């Protein structure tokens, strides 16, 4: 049994006590911020050419990387930008456990600060990237296991950014974090919007899981004492 399976079974146990839907087979992503919205208004810039701010499209398309002798350039915005002010809490947002893959906690050369976390959803690994954090606000290190709703940093505008927001990006990858589709026009990123449950909050899921686990423990203790 892999580490993901063991941890996810633990979460499943916690969540099922409260009869919340169990861990989903397909990817479900909760709101990594604290903002509620009825009409997706907290997405300040969407994914892809159509949803990229017209004034920024040319800038995105000029971002290119060389890989194995081939040049790859962005077609447009390769994530979603979520509304958040400086200092706001950001949470890991997949119901499945994640493993911290990369941490950039110092704003060297204006690259900006953020964290990358790998999770496994229905047999496929995904790299979740959260960017533009306040320098020094990430308390996790590479290899740490994170649960849905755990705080992963504080929002800001570090790196290539025109104002405070969270850049959230999802890339299918392998177990070691190698990106599956470098040549898809978005450096391997897919549009996370169809998977996002906009008004369900990652931090609430954490509370449910913890409550469930405590209750499970109490039931066991009572059974040991009286049965
Ligand atoms: Zn962005």
Boltz pocket constraint, residues with backbone or C-beta under 6 A from the ligand:
constraints:
  - pocket:
      binder: B
      contacts: [[A, 45], [A, 77], [A, 79], [A, 80], [A, 81], [A, 166], [A, 167], [A, 168]]
      max_distance: 6.0
